[in-house]
Amino acid sequence: MKKALVCMLSVVMLAGCAITNETSVVVGQVRPATTPERVKLYTKPPAKYEDVALVSADAAHDFMAKQELMNISIAKLKTEAAKVGANGILLDNVGDLALGSSGIAVAQPLGRKGAAMAWGSSSHRTGKQASGMAIYVIEE
């Protein structure tokens, strides 16, 4: 029973939320906030628009799929744009985010003379990030 409880708690802890960071720097006219669902993504500039803010977001988690991390980054990016009243984001950078390394090392005493044997593992940690210009698209 104890073993099952420990296993369940371990799984819950590993499946936690991604670590995210979001930022915006206003460079134009801020409008009333909107909802992330109303913010469209653009890879090419629309015909007529105004710059509102530079926005960026990233997500990292050792146990989440890269696509899930990208989805979280884009959702956070849209939230930042919506806060400043933008209805679009002109994407300029989407991809991997390098976070450094993580690992574990264990030393065990060996033999009568107390010699130690060490082993370990390490992995390069990455996340996903997205950035762009939050824009207000003027519909004609």
Order of alpha helices (4+ residues) and beta strands (2+ residues): alpha-beta-beta-beta-alpha-beta-beta
